[in-house]
Structure formats: structure tokens, C-alpha cells
Amino acid sequence: MSLSREQMLAEMGISPIWVLRDVAPPASAIESSPQMEAEAVTPPQVAEVPSAPVPAQTPPPRSTAAAVDTLDWPALARQVAECRACSLCEQRKQAVLGVGDTNPEWLFIGEGPGAEEDVKGEPFVGQAGKLLDNMLASLDIARGNRVYIANAVKCRPPGNRTPEAAEIAACWPYLERQIALLKPKVIVLLGKAAVHAVLHDDKSLASLRGKRFELAGIPVVVTYHPAYLLRNLPDKAKAWEDLLFARRTLREQMAPELPF
Ligand code: URA
């Protein structure tokens, strides 16, 4: 069943419909609420862009890194499927490379496959995935259309535990190669594991939200993981702010001369 935009935003925990300040809406489309007014005067803060990511705390195994950085998509998919660079390979049903448009504007990066993803071989197919799909729909994008979805680690951590630093580091060359092949216009990091993988940062998500980071010239923004949002419904409004910030960042990246 397909949801209307209003239903999607309701699913995100945000209604009535919000209208971006940078898009001239028909007067009839705007319904005001105290929450919206607060949003209108406090845009997410844009912070300094670190010029280069801090080096990984735990360097990836040389064998993984050296072999990956020239691979094309089929070779990368093969290597990920056969990867034994860390112990996560021992209990996986299959490695989950990613899904979507391989010429995307958006790249969303999560943590790692859960039980359902391990079976299906596709990221975000469970409950968190449904919320992610609704988050995408609220931005007028969909899995496979202008967006690619990947994870910090490609194999399911047993019991759905958080991946360890060494596992994230072992998988980083694959994610790094995906980013190089995809060349997205914006990267959205969903939760701490993705932040750890891409920004090599352990700070709280609260302190990283609303800031524009950069990886190889690509803007990177941070928001909450959908699974966290399912447990912390009030923070969906903050995630929506982050998505709007990401969309502004994307537009600036695509047409820097236009005022957004
Ligand atoms: N959570 C993630 O971070 N990734 C998935 O693929 C599924 C759930």
C-alpha cells in the first residue's frame, strides 16, 4: 500500500505538513503550529567543515584495503561476498553490499545488516527499513531512485550487536570504494556506527547533528538511526530537521550559485 506524503510525514511523527522555507508554498498549503514556528526560526547550525577526515583509529587490514581501491562494481560485489577480513563472516548467511541507484544524489549509510537483511541480502528491509523508506518518501526519493543505501559493516553482527571498531575498520575499504564509485552529492550517516566508519568520530550524535562534514569533497551530515527513532519517537522531529538540512546541503552542492 502506498502512503500519501501527509501519511509519510505522520509516520515520521511530523504533522501537519511542513513546508520548506526555501520553497515558495501556496498560502493554502501552510498550516502553522508552535513546533513549525520553532523550526522556522532555528535552522540547524552549519559548522565549519573539517578539511579532511581524521585518520581511522584502527587501520584496516592491509590485505583488504590494497585489494579494493581499484575494483569495479562486479568485482567489489564478488570480493564482499567472499570477504573473510573479520570474524563477522563466520555467522553471516550472506554479506549485504547495498542497494539502489548507482548514480545517486543521496547515499544513506546505516550500521549493519540485521536478521532480515542477512536473509534477504538487502539493507534496511525490517521495521527500521520501513521507517527509512518513509523518511526517503518525505524527501520525494525512493530506494533505487536517486538514492543508494549501504551499511558501515556488510555482515550481520551476531545478535544484532553494535559492530566493533575493528570490524568497522575492516569493512571501511569496501564502503570507501562504494563512495568512490557512487560519487553521491550528499552522504547521510544514520547513527553512531556510520559516524564512526566515515568520520572516525566518537562524539555524541547530538553534538554532530546540523553540521556539514566532508569526505573527498562530498558533504556529509549526521542524523539518528531509524531503529533508534522507533524507540524514541519524539526525536523523529529532529531527524526531519536533519533531513531538511541534508536536502539544503545537497541543493547547495548541486547548484552552489543559487540562494537556498
Ligand atoms: N539497520 C542497519 O543499520 N542496517 C540495516 O541494513 C538494517 C538495519
Residues whose N, C-alpha, C, O or C-beta is under 5 A from the ligand:
A	BS01	URA	G110 E111 G112 P113 G114 E117 E122 P123 F124 A128 N151
